[in-house]
Amino acid sequence: MEIENWRAKSSIELQDLDCNCNNCKCFVRDVKKTKINNTNEQIVANKIHYGFCDKLKEDVSAIANILLLHTQNCFENRKSN
């Protein structure tokens, strides 16, 4: 159980460092647009996720687990309290 808590905490800490829109609570996913634009079936991971930022009021896109420098000041982790 302790190892699971450590993994969960580590995962959140990495997300806080990456500041990726994919993990932000302001990111409203556009599943339809994501499906339409990710048509290469050879790409299983690192697909581009499309959506809308409720905080900045603009369309955004993100690839999971990639560090984003331009979101360092607006990111709010969806798993944080």
Distance bins in CASP14 RR format, pairs under 12 A and 6 or more apart:
PFRMAT RR
TARGET T0000
AUTHOR 0000-0000-0000
RMODE 2
METHOD distances of the structure
MODEL  1
1 7 0 0 0 0 0 1 0 0 0 0 0
1 8 0 0 0 0 0 1 0 0 0 0 0
2 8 0 0 0 0 0 1 0 0 0 0 0
2 9 0 0 0 0 0 1 0 0 0 0 0
3 9 0 0 0 0 0 1 0 0 0 0 0
3 10 0 0 0 0 0 1 0 0 0 0 0
4 10 0 0 0 0 0 1 0 0 0 0 0
4 11 0 0 0 0 0 1 0 0 0 0 0
5 11 0 0 0 0 0 1 0 0 0 0 0
5 12 0 0 0 0 0 1 0 0 0 0 0
6 12 0 0 0 0 0 1 0 0 0 0 0
6 13 0 0 0 0 0 1 0 0 0 0 0
7 13 0 0 0 0 0 1 0 0 0 0 0
7 14 0 0 0 0 0 1 0 0 0 0 0
8 14 0 0 0 0 0 1 0 0 0 0 0
8 15 0 0 0 0 0 1 0 0 0 0 0
8 79 0 0 0 0 1 0 0 0 0 0 0
9 15 0 0 0 0 0 1 0 0 0 0 0
9 16 0 0 0 0 0 1 0 0 0 0 0
9 77 0 0 0 0 0 1 0 0 0 0 0
9 79 0 0 0 0 0 1 0 0 0 0 0
9 80 0 0 0 0 0 1 0 0 0 0 0
10 16 0 0 0 0 0 1 0 0 0 0 0
10 17 0 0 0 0 0 1 0 0 0 0 0
11 17 0 0 0 0 0 1 0 0 0 0 0
11 18 0 0 0 0 0 1 0 0 0 0 0
11 23 0 0 0 0 1 0 0 0 0 0 0
11 64 0 0 0 0 0 1 0 0 0 0 0
11 65 0 0 0 0 0 1 0 0 0 0 0
11 77 0 0 0 0 0 1 0 0 0 0 0
11 78 0 0 0 0 0 1 0 0 0 0 0
11 79 0 0 0 0 1 0 0 0 0 0 0
11 80 0 0 0 0 0 1 0 0 0 0 0
12 18 0 0 0 0 0 1 0 0 0 0 0
12 23 0 0 0 0 1 0 0 0 0 0 0
12 77 1 0 0 1 0 0 0 0 0 0 0
12 78 0 0 0 0 1 0 0 0 0 0 0
12 79 1 0 1 0 0 0 0 0 0 0 0
12 80 1 0 0 1 0 0 0 0 0 0 0
12 81 0 0 0 0 0 1 0 0 0 0 0
13 19 0 0 0 0 0 1 0 0 0 0 0
13 23 0 0 0 0 0 1 0 0 0 0 0
13 77 0 0 0 0 1 0 0 0 0 0 0
13 79 0 0 0 0 0 1 0 0 0 0 0
13 80 0 0 0 0 0 1 0 0 0 0 0
14 20 0 0 0 0 1 0 0 0 0 0 0
14 23 0 0 0 0 1 0 0 0 0 0 0
14 64 0 0 0 0 0 1 0 0 0 0 0
14 65 1 0 0 1 0 0 0 0 0 0 0
14 66 0 0 0 0 0 1 0 0 0 0 0
14 67 0 0 0 0 1 0 0 0 0 0 0
14 77 0 0 0 0 0 1 0 0 0 0 0
14 79 0 0 0 0 0 1 0 0 0 0 0
15 21 0 0 0 0 0 1 0 0 0 0 0
15 22 0 0 0 0 1 0 0 0 0 0 0
15 23 1 0 1 0 0 0 0 0 0 0 0
15 24 0 0 0 0 1 0 0 0 0 0 0
15 25 0 0 0 0 0 1 0 0 0 0 0
15 27 0 0 0 0 0 1 0 0 0 0 0
15 62 0 0 0 0 0 1 0 0 0 0 0
15 64 0 0 0 0 1 0 0 0 0 0 0
15 65 0 0 0 0 1 0 0 0 0 0 0
15 66 0 0 0 0 0 1 0 0 0 0 0
15 67 0 0 0 0 0 1 0 0 0 0 0
15 68 0 0 0 0 0 1 0 0 0 0 0
15 71 0 0 0 0 0 1 0 0 0 0 0
15 75 0 0 0 0 1 0 0 0 0 0 0
15 76 0 0 0 0 0 1 0 0 0 0 0
15 77 1 0 1 0 0 0 0 0 0 0 0
15 78 0 0 0 0 1 0 0 0 0 0 0
15 79 1 0 0 1 0 0 0 0 0 0 0
15 80 0 0 0 0 1 0 0 0 0 0 0
16 23 0 0 0 0 1 0 0 0 0 0 0
16 24 0 0 0 0 0 1 0 0 0 0 0
16 67 0 0 0 0 0 1 0 0 0 0 0
16 71 0 0 0 0 0 1 0 0 0 0 0
16 72 0 0 0 0 0 1 0 0 0 0 0
16 75 1 0 0 1 0 0 0 0 0 0 0
16 76 0 0 0 0 1 0 0 0 0 0 0
16 77 1 0 1 0 0 0 0 0 0 0 0
16 78 0 0 0 0 0 1 0 0 0 0 0
16 79 0 0 0 0 1 0 0 0 0 0 0
16 80 1 0 0 1 0 0 0 0 0 0 0
17 23 0 0 0 0 0 1 0 0 0 0 0
17 65 0 0 0 0 0 1 0 0 0 0 0
17 66 0 0 0 0 0 1 0 0 0 0 0
17 67 1 0 0 1 0 0 0 0 0 0 0
17 68 0 0 0 0 0 1 0 0 0 0 0
17 69 0 0 0 0 0 1 0 0 0 0 0
17 71 0 0 0 0 0 1 0 0 0 0 0
17 72 0 0 0 0 1 0 0 0 0 0 0
17 75 0 0 0 0 1 0 0 0 0 0 0
17 77 0 0 0 0 0 1 0 0 0 0 0
18 24 0 0 0 0 0 1 0 0 0 0 0
18 62 0 0 0 0 1 0 0 0 0 0 0
18 63 0 0 0 0 0 1 0 0 0 0 0
18 64 0 0 0 0 1 0 0 0 0 0 0
18 65 1 0 0 1 0 0 0 0 0 0 0
18 66 1 0 0 1 0 0 0 0 0 0 0
18 67 1 0 1 0 0 0 0 0 0 0 0
18 68 1 0 0 1 0 0 0 0 0 0 0
18 69 0 0 0 0 0 1 0 0 0 0 0
18 71 0 0 0 0 1 0 0 0 0 0 0
18 72 0 0 0 0 1 0 0 0 0 0 0
18 75 0 0 0 0 1 0 0 0 0 0 0
18 77 0 0 0 0 1 0 0 0 0 0 0
19 26 0 0 0 0 0 1 0 0 0 0 0
19 27 0 0 0 0 0 1 0 0 0 0 0
19 62 0 0 0 0 0 1 0 0 0 0 0
19 65 0 0 0 0 0 1 0 0 0 0 0
19 66 0 0 0 0 0 1 0 0 0 0 0
19 67 1 0 0 1 0 0 0 0 0 0 0
19 68 1 0 1 0 0 0 0 0 0 0 0
19 69 0 0 0 0 1 0 0 0 0 0 0
19 70 0 0 0 0 1 0 0 0 0 0 0
19 71 1 0 1 0 0 0 0 0 0 0 0
19 72 1 0 1 0 0 0 0 0 0 0 0
19 73 0 0 0 0 1 0 0 0 0 0 0
19 74 0 0 0 0 1 0 0 0 0 0 0
19 75 1 1 0 0 0 0 0 0 0 0 0
19 76 0 0 0 0 1 0 0 0 0 0 0
19 77 0 0 0 0 1 0 0 0 0 0 0
20 26 0 0 0 0 0 1 0 0 0 0 0
20 27 0 0 0 0 1 0 0 0 0 0 0
20 46 0 0 0 0 0 1 0 0 0 0 0
20 48 0 0 0 0 0 1 0 0 0 0 0
20 49 0 0 0 0 1 0 0 0 0 0 0
20 60 0 0 0 0 0 1 0 0 0 0 0
20 61 0 0 0 0 0 1 0 0 0 0 0
20 62 1 0 1 0 0 0 0 0 0 0 0
20 63 1 0 0 1 0 0 0 0 0 0 0
20 64 1 0 0 1 0 0 0 0 0 0 0
20 65 1 0 0 1 0 0 0 0 0 0 0
20 66 1 0 0 1 0 0 0 0 0 0 0
20 67 1 0 0 1 0 0 0 0 0 0 0
20 68 1 0 1 0 0 0 0 0 0 0 0
20 69 0 0 0 0 0 1 0 0 0 0 0
20 70 0 0 0 0 0 1 0 0 0 0 0
20 71 1 0 0 1 0 0 0 0 0 0 0
20 72 0 0 0 0 0 1 0 0 0 0 0
20 74 0 0 0 0 0 1 0 0 0 0 0
20 75 1 0 0 1 0 0 0 0 0 0 0
20 76 0 0 0 0 0 1 0 0 0 0 0
20 77 0 0 0 0 1 0 0 0 0 0 0
20 78 0 0 0 0 0 1 0 0 0 0 0
21 27 1 0 1 0 0 0 0 0 0 0 0
21 28 0 0 0 0 0 1 0 0 0 0 0
21 29 0 0 0 0 1 0 0 0 0 0 0
21 30 0 0 0 0 0 1 0 0 0 0 0
21 48 0 0 0 0 0 1 0 0 0 0 0
21 49 1 0 0 1 0 0 0 0 0 0 0
21 50 0 0 0 0 1 0 0 0 0 0 0
21 51 0 0 0 0 1 0 0 0 0 0 0
21 52 0 0 0 0 0 1 0 0 0 0 0
21 53 1 0 0 1 0 0 0 0 0 0 0
21 54 0 0 0 0 0 1 0 0 0 0 0
21 55 0 0 0 0 0 1 0 0 0 0 0
21 56 0 0 0 0 1 0 0 0 0 0 0
21 58 0 0 0 0 0 1 0 0 0 0 0
21 59 0 0 0 0 0 1 0 0 0 0 0
21 60 1 0 1 0 0 0 0 0 0 0 0
21 61 1 0 0 1 0 0 0 0 0 0 0
21 62 1 1 0 0 0 0 0 0 0 0 0
21 63 0 0 0 0 1 0 0 0 0 0 0
21 64 0 0 0 0 1 0 0 0 0 0 0
21 65 0 0 0 0 0 1 0 0 0 0 0
21 66 0 0 0 0 1 0 0 0 0 0 0
21 67 0 0 0 0 0 1 0 0 0 0 0
21 68 1 0 0 1 0 0 0 0 0 0 0
21 70 0 0 0 0 1 0 0 0 0 0 0
21 71 1 0 0 1 0 0 0 0 0 0 0
21 72 0 0 0 0 0 1 0 0 0 0 0
21 74 0 0 0 0 1 0 0 0 0 0 0
21 75 1 0 0 1 0 0 0 0 0 0 0
21 76 0 0 0 0 0 1 0 0 0 0 0
21 77 0 0 0 0 0 1 0 0 0 0 0
21 78 0 0 0 0 0 1 0 0 0 0 0
22 28 0 0 0 0 0 1 0 0 0 0 0
22 29 0 0 0 0 1 0 0 0 0 0 0
22 34 0 0 0 0 0 1 0 0 0 0 0
22 46 0 0 0 0 0 1 0 0 0 0 0
22 47 0 0 0 0 0 1 0 0 0 0 0
22 48 0 0 0 0 1 0 0 0 0 0 0
22 49 1 0 1 0 0 0 0 0 0 0 0
22 50 0 0 0 0 0 1 0 0 0 0 0
22 51 0 0 0 0 1 0 0 0 0 0 0
22 53 0 0 0 0 0 1 0 0 0 0 0
22 60 0 0 0 0 1 0 0 0 0 0 0
22 61 0 0 0 0 1 0 0 0 0 0 0
22 62 1 0 1 0 0 0 0 0 0 0 0
22 63 1 0 0 1 0 0 0 0 0 0 0
22 64 1 0 1 0 0 0 0 0 0 0 0
22 65 1 0 0 1 0 0 0 0 0 0 0
22 66 0 0 0 0 1 0 0 0 0 0 0
22 67 0 0 0 0 0 1 0 0 0 0 0
22 68 0 0 0 0 1 0 0 0 0 0 0
22 71 0 0 0 0 0 1 0 0 0 0 0
22 75 0 0 0 0 0 1 0 0 0 0 0
22 77 0 0 0 0 0 1 0 0 0 0 0
22 78 0 0 0 0 1 0 0 0 0 0 0
22 79 0 0 0 0 0 1 0 0 0 0 0
23 29 0 0 0 0 0 1 0 0 0 0 0
23 49 0 0 0 0 0 1 0 0 0 0 0
23 62 0 0 0 0 1 0 0 0 0 0 0
23 63 0 0 0 0 0 1 0 0 0 0 0
23 64 1 0 0 1 0 0 0 0 0 0 0
23 65 0 0 0 0 1 0 0 0 0 0 0
23 66 0 0 0 0 0 1 0 0 0 0 0
23 67 0 0 0 0 0 1 0 0 0 0 0
23 68 0 0 0 0 0 1 0 0 0 0 0
23 71 0 0 0 0 0 1 0 0 0 0 0
23 75 1 0 0 1 0 0 0 0 0 0 0
23 76 0 0 0 0 1 0 0 0 0 0 0
23 77 1 0 1 0 0 0 0 0 0 0 0
23 78 1 0 1 0 0 0 0 0 0 0 0
23 79 1 0 0 1 0 0 0 0 0 0 0
23 80 0 0 0 0 1 0 0 0 0 0 0
24 49 0 0 0 0 0 1 0 0 0 0 0
24 51 0 0 0 0 0 1 0 0 0 0 0
24 52 0 0 0 0 0 1 0 0 0 0 0
24 53 1 0 0 1 0 0 0 0 0 0 0
24 54 0 0 0 0 1 0 0 0 0 0 0
24 55 1 0 0 1 0 0 0 0 0 0 0
24 56 0 0 0 0 0 1 0 0 0 0 0
24 60 0 0 0 0 1 0 0 0 0 0 0
24 62 0 0 0 0 1 0 0 0 0 0 0
24 64 0 0 0 0 0 1 0 0 0 0 0
24 68 0 0 0 0 1 0 0 0 0 0 0
24 71 1 0 0 1 0 0 0 0 0 0 0
24 72 0 0 0 0 0 1 0 0 0 0 0
24 73 0 0 0 0 0 1 0 0 0 0 0
24 74 1 0 0 1 0 0 0 0 0 0 0
24 75 1 0 1 0 0 0 0 0 0 0 0
24 76 1 0 1 0 0 0 0 0 0 0 0
24 77 1 0 0 1 0 0 0 0 0 0 0
24 78 1 0 0 1 0 0 0 0 0 0 0
24 79 0 0 0 0 0 1 0 0 0 0 0
24 80 0 0 0 0 0 1 0 0 0 0 0
25 53 0 0 0 0 0 1 0 0 0 0 0
25 54 0 0 0 0 1 0 0 0 0 0 0
25 55 0 0 0 0 1 0 0 0 0 0 0
25 74 0 0 0 0 0 1 0 0 0 0 0
25 75 0 0 0 0 1 0 0 0 0 0 0
25 76 1 0 1 0 0 0 0 0 0 0 0
25 77 1 0 0 1 0 0 0 0 0 0 0
25 78 1 0 1 0 0 0 0 0 0 0 0
25 79 0 0 0 0 1 0 0 0 0 0 0
25 80 1 0 0 1 0 0 0 0 0 0 0
25 81 0 0 0 0 0 1 0 0 0 0 0
26 51 0 0 0 0 0 1 0 0 0 0 0
26 52 0 0 0 0 1 0 0 0 0 0 0
26 53 1 0 1 0 0 0 0 0 0 0 0
26 54 1 0 1 0 0 0 0 0 0 0 0
26 55 1 0 1 0 0 0 0 0 0 0 0
26 56 1 0 0 1 0 0 0 0 0 0 0
26 57 0 0 0 0 1 0 0 0 0 0 0
26 58 0 0 0 0 0 1 0 0 0 0 0
26 60 0 0 0 0 1 0 0 0 0 0 0
26 62 0 0 0 0 0 1 0 0 0 0 0
26 71 0 0 0 0 1 0 0 0 0 0 0
26 74 1 0 0 1 0 0 0 0 0 0 0
26 75 0 0 0 0 1 0 0 0 0 0 0
26 76 1 0 1 0 0 0 0 0 0 0 0
26 77 0 0 0 0 0 1 0 0 0 0 0
26 78 0 0 0 0 1 0 0 0 0 0 0
27 34 0 0 0 0 0 1 0 0 0 0 0
27 49 0 0 0 0 1 0 0 0 0 0 0
27 50 0 0 0 0 1 0 0 0 0 0 0
27 51 1 0 0 1 0 0 0 0 0 0 0
27 52 1 0 0 1 0 0 0 0 0 0 0
27 53 1 0 0 1 0 0 0 0 0 0 0
27 54 1 0 0 1 0 0 0 0 0 0 0
27 55 0 0 0 0 1 0 0 0 0 0 0
27 56 0 0 0 0 0 1 0 0 0 0 0
27 58 0 0 0 0 0 1 0 0 0 0 0
27 59 0 0 0 0 0 1 0 0 0 0 0
27 60 1 0 0 1 0 0 0 0 0 0 0
27 61 0 0 0 0 1 0 0 0 0 0 0
27 62 1 0 0 1 0 0 0 0 0 0 0
27 64 0 0 0 0 0 1 0 0 0 0 0
27 68 0 0 0 0 0 1 0 0 0 0 0
27 71 0 0 0 0 1 0 0 0 0 0 0
27 74 0 0 0 0 0 1 0 0 0 0 0
27 75 0 0 0 0 1 0 0 0 0 0 0
27 76 0 0 0 0 1 0 0 0 0 0 0
27 77 0 0 0 0 0 1 0 0 0 0 0
27 78 1 0 0 1 0 0 0 0 0 0 0
28 34 0 0 0 0 0 1 0 0 0 0 0
28 49 0 0 0 0 0 1 0 0 0 0 0
28 50 0 0 0 0 0 1 0 0 0 0 0
28 51 1 0 1 0 0 0 0 0 0 0 0
28 52 1 0 1 0 0 0 0 0 0 0 0
28 53 1 0 0 1 0 0 0 0 0 0 0
28 54 1 0 1 0 0 0 0 0 0 0 0
28 55 0 0 0 0 0 1 0 0 0 0 0
28 56 0 0 0 0 0 1 0 0 0 0 0
28 57 0 0 0 0 0 1 0 0 0 0 0
28 58 0 0 0 0 0 1 0 0 0 0 0
28 59 0 0 0 0 0 1 0 0 0 0 0
28 60 0 0 0 0 1 0 0 0 0 0 0
28 78 0 0 0 0 0 1 0 0 0 0 0
29 35 0 0 0 0 0 1 0 0 0 0 0
29 47 0 0 0 0 0 1 0 0 0 0 0
29 48 0 0 0 0 0 1 0 0 0 0 0
29 49 1 0 0 1 0 0 0 0 0 0 0
29 50 1 0 0 1 0 0 0 0 0 0 0
29 51 1 0 1 0 0 0 0 0 0 0 0
29 52 0 0 0 0 1 0 0 0 0 0 0
29 53 0 0 0 0 0 1 0 0 0 0 0
29 54 0 0 0 0 0 1 0 0 0 0 0
29 59 0 0 0 0 0 1 0 0 0 0 0
29 60 0 0 0 0 0 1 0 0 0 0 0
29 61 0 0 0 0 0 1 0 0 0 0 0
29 62 0 0 0 0 1 0 0 0 0 0 0
29 64 0 0 0 0 0 1 0 0 0 0 0
29 78 0 0 0 0 0 1 0 0 0 0 0
30 36 0 0 0 0 1 0 0 0 0 0 0
30 37 0 0 0 0 1 0 0 0 0 0 0
30 38 0 0 0 0 0 1 0 0 0 0 0
30 48 0 0 0 0 0 1 0 0 0 0 0
30 49 0 0 0 0 1 0 0 0 0 0 0
30 50 1 0 1 0 0 0 0 0 0 0 0
30 51 1 0 1 0 0 0 0 0 0 0 0
30 52 1 0 0 1 0 0 0 0 0 0 0
30 53 0 0 0 0 0 1 0 0 0 0 0
30 59 0 0 0 0 1 0 0 0 0 0 0
30 60 0 0 0 0 1 0 0 0 0 0 0
30 61 0 0 0 0 1 0 0 0 0 0 0
30 62 0 0 0 0 0 1 0 0 0 0 0
31 37 0 0 0 0 0 1 0 0 0 0 0
31 38 0 0 0 0 0 1 0 0 0 0 0
31 47 0 0 0 0 0 1 0 0 0 0 0
31 49 0 0 0 0 1 0 0 0 0 0 0
31 50 0 0 0 0 1 0 0 0 0 0 0
31 51 0 0 0 0 1 0 0 0 0 0 0
31 52 0 0 0 0 0 1 0 0 0 0 0
32 38 0 0 0 0 0 1 0 0 0 0 0
32 49 0 0 0 0 0 1 0 0 0 0 0
32 50 0 0 0 0 1 0 0 0 0 0 0
32 51 0 0 0 0 1 0 0 0 0 0 0
33 47 0 0 0 0 0 1 0 0 0 0 0
33 48 0 0 0 0 1 0 0 0 0 0 0
33 49 0 0 0 0 1 0 0 0 0 0 0
33 50 1 0 1 0 0 0 0 0 0 0 0
33 51 1 0 0 1 0 0 0 0 0 0 0
33 52 0 0 0 0 1 0 0 0 0 0 0
33 59 0 0 0 0 1 0 0 0 0 0 0
33 60 0 0 0 0 0 1 0 0 0 0 0
33 61 0 0 0 0 1 0 0 0 0 0 0
34 47 1 0 0 1 0 0 0 0 0 0 0
34 48 1 0 0 1 0 0 0 0 0 0 0
34 49 1 0 1 0 0 0 0 0 0 0 0
34 50 1 0 1 0 0 0 0 0 0 0 0
34 51 1 0 0 1 0 0 0 0 0 0 0
34 60 0 0 0 0 0 1 0 0 0 0 0
34 61 0 0 0 0 1 0 0 0 0 0 0
34 62 0 0 0 0 0 1 0 0 0 0 0
34 63 0 0 0 0 0 1 0 0 0 0 0
34 64 0 0 0 0 0 1 0 0 0 0 0
35 41 0 0 0 0 0 1 0 0 0 0 0
35 47 0 0 0 0 1 0 0 0 0 0 0
35 48 0 0 0 0 0 1 0 0 0 0 0
35 49 0 0 0 0 0 1 0 0 0 0 0
35 50 0 0 0 0 1 0 0 0 0 0 0
36 47 0 0 0 0 0 1 0 0 0 0 0
36 48 0 0 0 0 0 1 0 0 0 0 0
36 50 0 0 0 0 1 0 0 0 0 0 0
37 43 0 0 0 0 0 1 0 0 0 0 0
37 47 0 0 0 0 1 0 0 0 0 0 0
37 48 1 0 0 1 0 0 0 0 0 0 0
37 49 0 0 0 0 1 0 0 0 0 0 0
37 50 1 0 0 1 0 0 0 0 0 0 0
37 51 0 0 0 0 0 1 0 0 0 0 0
37 61 0 0 0 0 1 0 0 0 0 0 0
38 44 0 0 0 0 0 1 0 0 0 0 0
38 45 0 0 0 0 0 1 0 0 0 0 0
38 46 0 0 0 0 1 0 0 0 0 0 0
38 47 1 0 1 0 0 0 0 0 0 0 0
38 48 1 0 0 1 0 0 0 0 0 0 0
38 49 0 0 0 0 1 0 0 0 0 0 0
38 50 0 0 0 0 1 0 0 0 0 0 0
38 61 0 0 0 0 0 1 0 0 0 0 0
38 63 0 0 0 0 0 1 0 0 0 0 0
39 47 0 0 0 0 0 1 0 0 0 0 0
39 48 0 0 0 0 0 1 0 0 0 0 0
40 46 0 0 0 0 0 1 0 0 0 0 0
40 47 0 0 0 0 1 0 0 0 0 0 0
40 48 0 0 0 0 0 1 0 0 0 0 0
41 47 0 0 0 0 0 1 0 0 0 0 0
43 63 0 0 0 0 0 1 0 0 0 0 0
45 63 0 0 0 0 1 0 0 0 0 0 0
45 64 1 0 0 1 0 0 0 0 0 0 0
45 65 0 0 0 0 1 0 0 0 0 0 0
45 66 0 0 0 0 0 1 0 0 0 0 0
46 62 0 0 0 0 0 1 0 0 0 0 0
46 63 1 0 1 0 0 0 0 0 0 0 0
46 64 1 0 0 1 0 0 0 0 0 0 0
46 65 1 0 0 1 0 0 0 0 0 0 0
46 66 1 0 0 1 0 0 0 0 0 0 0
47 61 0 0 0 0 0 1 0 0 0 0 0
47 62 0 0 0 0 0 1 0 0 0 0 0
47 63 1 0 0 1 0 0 0 0 0 0 0
47 64 1 0 0 1 0 0 0 0 0 0 0
47 65 0 0 0 0 0 1 0 0 0 0 0
47 66 0 0 0 0 0 1 0 0 0 0 0
48 60 0 0 0 0 0 1 0 0 0 0 0
48 61 1 0 1 0 0 0 0 0 0 0 0
48 62 1 0 0 1 0 0 0 0 0 0 0
48 63 1 0 1 0 0 0 0 0 0 0 0
48 64 0 0 0 0 1 0 0 0 0 0 0
48 66 0 0 0 0 0 1 0 0 0 0 0
49 59 0 0 0 0 0 1 0 0 0 0 0
49 60 0 0 0 0 1 0 0 0 0 0 0
49 61 1 0 0 1 0 0 0 0 0 0 0
49 62 1 0 1 0 0 0 0 0 0 0 0
49 63 1 0 0 1 0 0 0 0 0 0 0
49 64 1 0 0 1 0 0 0 0 0 0 0
49 65 0 0 0 0 0 1 0 0 0 0 0
49 66 0 0 0 0 0 1 0 0 0 0 0
50 59 1 0 0 1 0 0 0 0 0 0 0
50 60 1 0 0 1 0 0 0 0 0 0 0
50 61 1 0 1 0 0 0 0 0 0 0 0
50 62 0 0 0 0 1 0 0 0 0 0 0
50 63 0 0 0 0 0 1 0 0 0 0 0
51 58 0 0 0 0 1 0 0 0 0 0 0
51 59 1 0 0 1 0 0 0 0 0 0 0
51 60 1 0 1 0 0 0 0 0 0 0 0
51 61 1 0 0 1 0 0 0 0 0 0 0
51 62 0 0 0 0 1 0 0 0 0 0 0
52 58 1 0 0 1 0 0 0 0 0 0 0
52 59 1 0 1 0 0 0 0 0 0 0 0
52 60 1 0 0 1 0 0 0 0 0 0 0
52 61 0 0 0 0 0 1 0 0 0 0 0
52 62 0 0 0 0 0 1 0 0 0 0 0
53 59 1 0 0 1 0 0 0 0 0 0 0
53 60 1 0 1 0 0 0 0 0 0 0 0
53 61 0 0 0 0 0 1 0 0 0 0 0
53 62 0 0 0 0 1 0 0 0 0 0 0
53 68 0 0 0 0 0 1 0 0 0 0 0
53 70 0 0 0 0 0 1 0 0 0 0 0
53 71 0 0 0 0 1 0 0 0 0 0 0
53 74 1 0 0 1 0 0 0 0 0 0 0
53 75 0 0 0 0 0 1 0 0 0 0 0
53 76 0 0 0 0 0 1 0 0 0 0 0
54 60 0 0 0 0 0 1 0 0 0 0 0
54 74 0 0 0 0 0 1 0 0 0 0 0
54 76 0 0 0 0 1 0 0 0 0 0 0
54 78 0 0 0 0 0 1 0 0 0 0 0
55 71 0 0 0 0 1 0 0 0 0 0 0
55 73 0 0 0 0 0 1 0 0 0 0 0
55 74 1 0 1 0 0 0 0 0 0 0 0
55 75 0 0 0 0 1 0 0 0 0 0 0
55 76 1 0 0 1 0 0 0 0 0 0 0
56 70 0 0 0 0 0 1 0 0 0 0 0
56 71 0 0 0 0 1 0 0 0 0 0 0
56 73 0 0 0 0 0 1 0 0 0 0 0
56 74 1 0 0 1 0 0 0 0 0 0 0
56 75 0 0 0 0 0 1 0 0 0 0 0
56 76 0 0 0 0 0 1 0 0 0 0 0
57 74 0 0 0 0 0 1 0 0 0 0 0
58 70 0 0 0 0 0 1 0 0 0 0 0
58 71 0 0 0 0 0 1 0 0 0 0 0
58 74 0 0 0 0 0 1 0 0 0 0 0
60 68 0 0 0 0 1 0 0 0 0 0 0
60 70 0 0 0 0 1 0 0 0 0 0 0
60 71 0 0 0 0 1 0 0 0 0 0 0
60 74 0 0 0 0 0 1 0 0 0 0 0
60 75 0 0 0 0 0 1 0 0 0 0 0
61 68 0 0 0 0 0 1 0 0 0 0 0
61 71 0 0 0 0 0 1 0 0 0 0 0
62 68 1 0 0 1 0 0 0 0 0 0 0
62 70 0 0 0 0 0 1 0 0 0 0 0
62 71 0 0 0 0 1 0 0 0 0 0 0
62 75 0 0 0 0 0 1 0 0 0 0 0
67 75 0 0 0 0 0 1 0 0 0 0 0
68 74 0 0 0 0 0 1 0 0 0 0 0
68 75 1 0 0 1 0 0 0 0 0 0 0
69 75 0 0 0 0 0 1 0 0 0 0 0
71 77 0 0 0 0 0 1 0 0 0 0 0
END
